[in-house]
């Protein structure tokens, strides 16, 4: 787009489970009054449950749990999607996709079978040839469940969280081929039964944090820059001391300035809020925000730091919260998007 054509649009993309949903719901969003209008429903009846952008923001990728595939979409100037291509996920039950920061590779996490898949990304944004595939090994009593792959900001390493074997695998990436090599320290282990699910790297690149689904805890690590290795630091609960019910951690994200970390609880139905010491990586519990819906799965912290959006799968809503940048606290904004079984929300600014 030329400068004269700049639209300044803000677009929201919401992935769903398609037992009730239709696929990917696309909304134009006006933050001045927190209003939104649906501009497209991209029908994909295979449960596009996780979404991720190409770094150039011209393409969107989905993990399709319903038929164990991954798909690519082109994004036009209005934010609408056009289907490009699909490929097998190289395993069963893909639940997460991520993209190399330089746009070279697509990483696929197969929860059902425990494989990590790597595809080359073609220059036109389509999913290309298989670059690598790694099958985690479990135990007779403990099957592998690959849940997410998070690349380092420089794209040299990836952190692959396997919920089933309680490990976060560290791989270095061949910049040309996408082949993976176990890191100098090939994995970090969490407490048995914690179940690492999603991983977030502090904006300064020095620390990593694992939201552990089964243990409802955040495990933190120092990142060794020249090897990508994870050195365990601390384990902090995601739940209030007086909570006695069942709850399962889901997602984890930083505020843009790195001062606060948020993690979602399914059962307690909340976002845990932590203040982050950028020098030591230590977390301090700053509170919990009720999610105004059940089973809060993926959520996003607005790139401008003003809002948080939460997908509540079991209440069919995406809930808006205003965010206090000084305290990290969230306030219900009395705005919700009603969508069948939403499980992922992504934000795109179109200039």
N, C-alpha and C positions, 0 to 999 in steps of 0.2 A: 504493500500500500504506500502511495506517496504521502507526503506530509499533509497535503490538502485534503486527502481522503480519510485522515485519522478519525476514528469513530469514538475512541475512549470507552468502548463497551466493556462490561464485566459479565462474564458468562459462567454459569454453574453447570457442571455435568454430574449426574447422579446415577450410579449403577445400582441394579436391583437383582433380587432373586425373582425369577419369572414364573414361579408357581402362581404368583399373583401379579407381578409386574410385567411390563412389556419389553424392557431392555434398558436403554440409556435415555434418561430424561434430561433435556437441555433447556435452561432458563436464562433469560437476560435479567440481570440484577441491577437495581438502582440503589446504591448504598445511602443516598441522601435521605431516603424515607423508608429504607429496607423493603422496597417493593420488588416484585418479580413477576415475570410473565413467561409462560411456556412457549418456546419457539420451535421445539421439535421433540418428537419421540422417535428415537432410532430403534426400530424393532429388532431385537435380538433375543429370541426365546430360549437361549441357552445359559441364562443367568450370568450376565456380565457383571460379576460381583466385585471386581477390583479394576480400577482405571489408573492409567498413568500417561502423562504427556511426554512427547519428544522434547528435548531441551530447546528446539527452535519454535515450539508451541504451534507447529503446523500439523501435527499428527497426534492421535490418541490411540492407546493400546488397551486391550481388555483381556482379562483372564475369564474364560467362559467355563464355569464349573459344570454346566449341564451336559456338555459333550466333550469335555477335556480338549479344548482348543484355545488358541490365542488369536486375536483379531487386530487389524489396523484400520484406522479411519483417518481421512483427511478432514481438516478443519478449515472452513471457508471464512471470508471476511466478516460474515455475520455471526460466526461461531457454530454454524450448523455442520453436521457430520455427513460424510459420504463414505460408504464401505469401500475398503481397498482389497485386503486379502486376509485369509485365515490359514493357520497351520496347526498341526497337532501340538499339544502342550508337552509332549515327550514323557508323559506320565498320566496319572489319574487324579482327578479332582484339583485342578489348578485354582489356587485361592489368592494369588498375588502376582503382579508383574511390576517390574521396575526397568528403568532405562539408564544405560551408561550416561554419565554427565556430558560426554562428548557426542552422544547420539550414535555410537557405533554398534551397540549390542542391546538386545532385549533379554532380560532375565525372567525366568518363569519358575514359580514355586509350586510343586505338585504335592498338596497335602495328603491326598489319598494314598499315594504310592511312595512318597519320600524322595522323588527325583528333583534335582535342580537342572533346568534346561537353559541353554544359551543359544540365541539366534543372532545372526548378523542382521543389521538393519540396512536395507538398500538406500541409495541416495534419494530415491523418490518416497522414502518413508515406509515402504512396504516391508513386511517381514521376509527375510531372505533365507539363506542356507543355515543348517544347524552348525553351530560352532563347537558345542560341547554338551555333554549330558553326564551328570554324576548321580549315582544311586547311593543314598546313605544306607548304611547297614545298621539294622536294629538288633534286638535280642528276641528270644522266643516270647518273652513277656512284655516287650517294649518295641513296637513297630516304629519305623521312622515316619515323621510327618513334617516335611519341609513347609514352613509357613511364610517366610518372607526372605527377600534378598535386598540388602541396602548397600549401594556402592559408596565408596569414599568420594569426597568432593573432587579429587583429582582423577578418579576413575581407575586408580591402580589396584585397588582392593575391593572385595565385596565381603559382606557379613551375612551369612546364610543361617537363619534361625531354624533349627529343627526341634519342634516341640516334643516329638516322641523320644528323642535320645538325650534331651537336656543339654544340648550343645549349640554354640554359635560357631559355625565353621568359618575360617578365614582363608580366602583364596586370593592369590595374585592373578592378574589378567594379562595375557599376551595382547598388546595393543593392536596388533595387526590381525590375529586370527581369532581372538576371543577365547582361546583355550585357557583352562583354569589349572593352576598349580597350587597345592596346599601351601599355606604360609609357613614362615619359619617356625612359628608357633601355630599349628594348624587349627586349633579350636580353643574356645574357652568353655568351661563347664559351669553350670549353675547347680544349685541345690537339687538333689534327686527329687523328681516329681514337680519341679517348678514349671516346666513347660515353656521355654522361650518362644514368643510369638512374633512380636514386632520389635524393631530396633530403630533408635534415633541417635544421630551423631550431633554433638553440640556444634553450633556454627563456627566455633574456633578450631574444630577438628581434633581437640585433645581428649575428648571423652565420648564414650558410647553408653547407651542406656537400653536395657532390654525389658520390655513389658512381658512378664511371665504369666501366661494364661491360667495355669492350674494353681500356682502359688499366690496369685494376686499380689505380686511384688515387682518392684523395679530393681534390677541388678545393674550396677554401674561398673564401668571399666575405664581404665586409662588406656589410651591408644598410643602405641609406640610408633612414631611417625615413619621411621625408615623400614619397618617390617609389617606394619599393619596389625601387629599382635595386640591382643586384649589382655590387660592385667586387671584382675578383679579388685574392686575397691569396697563396695558396700551393698547391702541388700535392705531396701526400705519397703515397708508394706504400702499397699495402695488403699487399704481399708481403715475406717475409724476403729479405734480400740474397742468400742462397745458394739460393733456389728457382729452378729452371730450367725447370719444366714449364709447361703452359698452364693459365691460370686466368682466371675471369671474375667480376667483382664483381656482387653482387646487391642487397642491402638495406643500410640504414643507419639507426641509431637512437641516441638519447641515453639516458643514465641519467636518472632523474627530477630529480636535483640538477644536471644539466648538467656534472658534473665529468669524465664519460667518454663517449666516442663509440665505437660498435661498428659494424663493417661486415663483411658476409659474403663469403667467397671460395669460388667453385665451381671446384674443380680442386686448389687447395691444401687445400680442405676445412677451413676455419677461420673464426673470427671474429677480425678485426684489432681490437685494443684501443688506443685513444688517450686520453691525458690531455689535457684541454682547459683552456687558460688563458682564463678567462671575460672578462678585461679586453682581451686582444689577439686572441682567437680562434685563437691558434696551437695546433697539435697536436703532441704528443710521443708517439711509438710506445711503448706500455706492454707490448706482447706480442701473442701469438696463442694462441687457444684452439682445440684440435682439436674438430671438431663431431660426432665419433663417428657419421659417416654421410656419404654422398656427395651432392653438389649441394645444399648448404644454401642455400635460397632466402630466403623471408621468415622473419623471426624477431621475437620481441618481448622487450623489456626490461620485466620486471614493474613495474607502477605503484608498487609498494611498494619497488622497488629490490633485492629479495632474490634474485630468480631471473631467468634468461634461458631462453627456450624457442626451439628451433631446428627448423624443418621441413627434413628431409633427403629430398628428392624421390626419389632413386634407391635409398634403403635403406628406404623405407616406414616411417619413424619420426619422431616428434617427441621431441626429447631435452631433458631438464631439466638445467640447470646452476645451482649455487648461486653467488651473486655476492658478492664482498667489496666493500662500499661504500667502503672506505678506499683500496684499491689498484686496484679495477676488475677484478681477476682473476676468472676463472671456474673452477669445479671441477665436474667431471662428477658428477652426483648419483645415478648408477646407476638412474635412472628413465627409462622411455621409453614412449610410446604408439605402438602399432603400427597404422598406417593406410595404405592404398594411396595412393601418390603424393601425400603432403601438400605443399602449397606456400604455405599462408598460415595463420597462427595469430593469433587475437585473444582478448583477455581482458576479462571483464565482471564487475563486482561488483554483485550485486543486494542492495539493503538490505531 
